[in-house]
Amino acid sequence: MNTRPQIILQKGIHHAQQVIFVLFDYNKELKKHLRELTPAMWSKTYNCWYIKESDFNLNFFFVKFSELAYIDYSELKKPLNKVLQPTARRDYTYRNSIKLPKPYSDKLIQKRYSESTQRTYSAYFKDFLHFFRDVDINDLSKDDINDYMLKLVAEDKISASEQNQRINAIKFYYEKILEREKFLYHIDRPRRSRQLPKVLSKSEVKEIIKQCNNLKHKCILSLIYSAGLRRSELINLKVTEIYSERRLIKIADAKGNKDRYTLLSDALLNMLRDYYKQFRPKFWLFEGNTNGSQYSATSIANILKEAARKARIYRRVTPHMLRHSFATHLLEQGTDLRYIQELLGHSSTKTTEIYTHVTNKNISNIKNPLDELFNDST
């Protein structure tokens, strides 16, 4: 299992100036690289590293650190006034000395959880073991576990997303390892915030793809959009999973360990044929710089970012926005929601229904009352 550390980047104010906090569990190699390659400084107040925002370059940071650690920059999307200042960071070095129960690690692998999920569950369950180190966790009650979660929410200020992940890591032990009934450990969960997906217009997508002069880059962005792919699905796509005669693409072993078929555009098929003649991929449809290696997730984000910049789209554009745009544009074209659900690989139509809130299919037909006022005045 991959045990690379995680770096969290977060905006903040320190010594009356805007900074980027660089948060990670103690790691000698990361500390060394941070000191040698960046103007990072140590904050005794917050017990973490920080870089002045004026000196921080996200692309440079990715290039230098993405091979050493997983980089979470989601907090950088938030406006500064919505960002919480980091409190003194908890010391998680005890995780290195805690051994997970072997069945826990084995079961994560057997159930084919992603490496990211395995890493997250393992870290959070180690925290759970550390907190209850003086008792037998098999004897804990639902109230004991709820009290533990309440402490993390109240004192450590964990997010709703992290709370859910920690709950899942704990439930995995009791329900999958000890095989106890689910209802016995129905732990209180946070209320989910409902955020609408961010989408691009058709003209924006067209302009972004048009800005790609590199054929491989053009194929990558066109494929994510035209097939509604997750970034990981594109990276794991094999040459043999393109069914040109049937105009279908097989997405194998995707999220939830499910296979599905999605659309293969005629325009994309012509591009892919030219791409294959030029690049001759052997196994993965899109290979990295090292012969036979998979393409980098970071590279996909950088390709899109640069294409969006050239297209003069100044808001932040992510690969997942292309997937959201695919679903929204299908809905606006009148495609049945059930078909969109299958193409996206959603387990429930409830997940797919969120696109009904961002489509302008019906909203565009509503007359604005301000226009009516001006029409009356004439």
N, C-alpha and C positions, 0 to 999 in steps of 0.2 A: 504493500500500500504506500502511495506517495505521501511523504510526511513533510513536504516543503512548508515553511512557515508562511504566515499571512501578514501582509502589511495593510493597514487601514489608513487612508489619507483623509484628513478632515480639516475644513476651514476653521479659523478661530482668530481671536485677538489676544496678543501677548505683548506686554510692555507698550501698549497703546499703538500697536501696528498690526496690520493684517498678516497672518502667517498660515502655513500649512503644517498641521501636526502630523507626524509620521509615527503611527502607533503599531507596535508589534511586541510580542513576548520576547524576553531576553534571548538574543542570538548573537554570538560572538562575531560570526562572519558578516551578518547584516550590519552590525555596529561598525565593523572595520570599513566596509564599503561605503557606508553612509558618511563616515568621517573623511575618507579619502576622495570620494567622488562628488560630494555635494557640500554646500556651505551650511550644513545642518548644525544646530546648536542644541545643547541639553537644557531642558527646563526643570529646575528643582521644584518649581511651583506645581507643575502638572506631571512631573515624573515621566517625561517622554521627550522625544526629539522633535524639533520644529525647524522649518525653513521659511525665511521671509517670502511672502507671496511674490514680491518683485523679483526674487532670485529663483523662483520655482518654475520648472518646465516639465510638464507632465510627460511629453513624448520622450524627453531625455531620461526621465526617471524610469519609464517603462523599459527603454532599451537597456539600461544598466542593471535593473533589478528584477525583470520578469523571469529571468532564468534562475534566480535565487529564491523567489517567493511569489506567492499569489498576491496580486495587488488589487485591493478593493477601493475604488475611487468614487463609489456611489454617493458618499457624503459631500463630494465637491459640487454635486449638482444643486444642492440646496442653497437658497439665499443665505447670506451671512447671518441675518437676523433670525433665521430659523435653526441655526446650528447651535447645539449646546457645547459649552466649553468642556473639554475633557476634565474629569476629576482625576485625582491621583490614581494612576493605573494600577490595577491589581497585579500582583506578582504571580504569574502562572508557571514559574519554574518547577513547581512541585509536579507538574504533569509528566516531566521527564522520568520521575522516580515511581510513578504509579503504573502498574501493569493492569491492563484490562483483563477481565475474565476471558479466557480463550474462546469459549462459545460465542461471546459477543462479537469479537473480531471475525470469527469464522462465519457466523450467520450473516454479517454484513456482506461478505464476499459471496456466499452461497446465493443470497437473494439478489445479487448483481446490482447492489447500490453503486452509484457513481463514486469515483474517487473523492470528489468534493464532499459528498454526503458522508462517506466513510470517515473522512478527516474531521468533519464537523461533529458528527455523533460521538466519535471517540474522544475528542477534546472536551465536549460538554459532559459526557458521562464520567470522565476522569474528575471533573470539577465536582460532580455529584458524589462520587466515591470519597473525594477528599473532605467534603463538608461533613459527611456522615462516617468518617473514618473510625470513630469510636463505637459505632453500633453495627449491628447486622442489618444490612439494607433489605434483606429478605423479610424482615419483621416490620418494616416501615408501613405506616398507614397512609391513606389518601391525604389526611390532614397534615401529616408530617411533610409530605411532598409539596402540598399547597403552600405551607408555611415557608418552605425553602424557596419556592418560586416567588412568593410575595417579598421575601428579603431581597432577591435579585432585582426585582422591579423597583422596590422602594429605595434601596441603598446603592445598588450598582447602576441604576437607571438604564437597564437593558431595554432595547427596542421591542416592539410587538413582534417583529419578525424573529429576533433572537429568542424571545420567550417561546414562540411556537417551536423553534428548532430544538431548544433545550427540553421542552415537553416531549417531543417526538423521540429524542435520544433516550429519555428515561422510560417512556412507554415501550420502546423497542426491547429493553431488558426484561420488563415484567411480562409483556405479552408475547414476544417472540422467543425469548430464552427460557423463561419460567413457564410460559404457556398458560398464563392466568387469563381469566375472563376480562374482556375489555372494560366492561362497566365498573369493575372494581377500582380501576385507576383512571376514571374519567376526570382528568385534571382540568381545572378552570383555565380557559384560554382567553387571550385578549380579543377584544372586538376588532375585526379587520377594518382597516381604513380602505375606502373605496376610491381608487384613483383610475381615471379613464386613460386608456392607452394613447400614446402620442403617435399621430399618423402624418404622413406626407401626402400632398396632392399628387395626382397622376403626372402633372407637368413637372413637379419637383423631382419625382422619381426618374422621369425621362431625362431631365437635365443632368442629374447626378450620374446616370449611366453613360450619358453622352460625353461626360468629362473624362472618362477612363480611356486613355490611349493604349494602355497595356491590355492585350486580349485576355490574359488570365484574370486580371482584375475586373474587367467588364463582365466576364462569364460568372465570376463569383458573386458580384452584386446582383446581376440579372437573375441568377439562380435562386438566391435567398428571397428576392421579391416575388418572382414568378411562381415559385413552388411553396412559398410561405414557410421557409425553413427556419429552425433555430440555428444559431451559429455552430453549435456542437454537431448538429445533424449534417451540415455541409462539410465540416471537417472529417466526419466519419463516413462520408459517401464514397462508395467504391465505383470503379469504372464499370463493373458488371451490373450495377444497379440502375443504369440508364437503359430503359426499354424504348428505343427509338420508334419501332414499328407501332407500338401501342400508345405512344406519346404519354408514357408514364414514368415516374421515378419511384423506386422502392426505397423507403426510409426504414432501415432495419434496426431493431433493438433500440428504439428511440426512448424518450422519457416514459417511465413506467414499464420499460422492457416490452414495448409494443411495436409491431411492424405496421406500416401503412403504405398506401400508394398516394402520390400527389401528382399534380399536373406537370407535363413537360411541354413548354411553349415551342411552337414551330420556329419562331424567331431565335429562341435560345438554342434549339437543336442545330440550326445552321452555324451558330457561333461555336458551339461545342465541337462540331465536326472540324472546323478550322483550328480550334484550340488543340484537339487531339493530334492533328497532323503536325502541328508546330512543337508541342511539348511532350508528346508520347508518354503520358502517365502510365505506370505499370500496374499499380494496385489501387491506391487512393486516387480519386478523380483529380484532386488538387494536392500536389506534393509540395513540401517545403524545400528549403535550399539544400538540405542534405538529401541525397538521392534515396527515394523510397520513404522518407519521413512524411508525417502529416503536416498540413498547413497550419500556421499559427493563428490562434484566435485573436491575438493582439494585432497581427498584421491585417486581418480583416477589418478590425475597427479603424486602424490607421488609413487603410485604403478608402473607406467610406468617409472618414473625416476630411481627407484631402479632396475627394471628389465633391463633397458638399461645399467645401470652401471655394473651390473653383466655380461651382454653380451659384455662388453668392447666396447660399443659405446659411445664415449666421446663427441660428439657434442650434443647440447640440443635437446631432443626428447619430443614432446608434443602429447596429445591425438589426436589433429586434424591432425597430421602428419599421423596417422594410416588411417584416412578417405581419405586423399590425396593419400596415398599409395594404398588403395583399388581401387580408380578410375584409377590411373595410371597403375596398374597391370592388371586391366580388359582391358584397352585400348591396352596394349602390347600383351594381349592374343587374340586380334582381335575382342573384343566386340564392337558392334555398339555404337557410341557416343550417339545416341538417347536413348538407353536403360540405359546407364550410367547416363544420365541426370535424368531419372525417378527414378532410384535407389537412387540417391543422393538428390532428391527433389528440383532440380534447376528449376526455372521458365523459364529460357531461355537457349538454347544450347550455347549461347555466354559465359555464366559462365562456362559451362563444357569444352568448347574448350581450356581453359587454360592448361588442362592436355596434350594436344597435344604438348605443348612446353617443357614438362619434360620427356615424354616417350623416351626410347632409342630404340624403335622398329625399326625405320628407321635409326637413327643416327649410331647404332651399325653396320649397313651394309656398312657404308662409310669407304673406306680405307684411313687411315691417310697418308698424303704425306711424313711424316718423315719415316714411315715404307717402303714406296715405294723407298725412297732414299737409305736406307740400303739394300733393296733387290737388287737394281740395282748394288750396289757396290760389291755384292758377285757374 
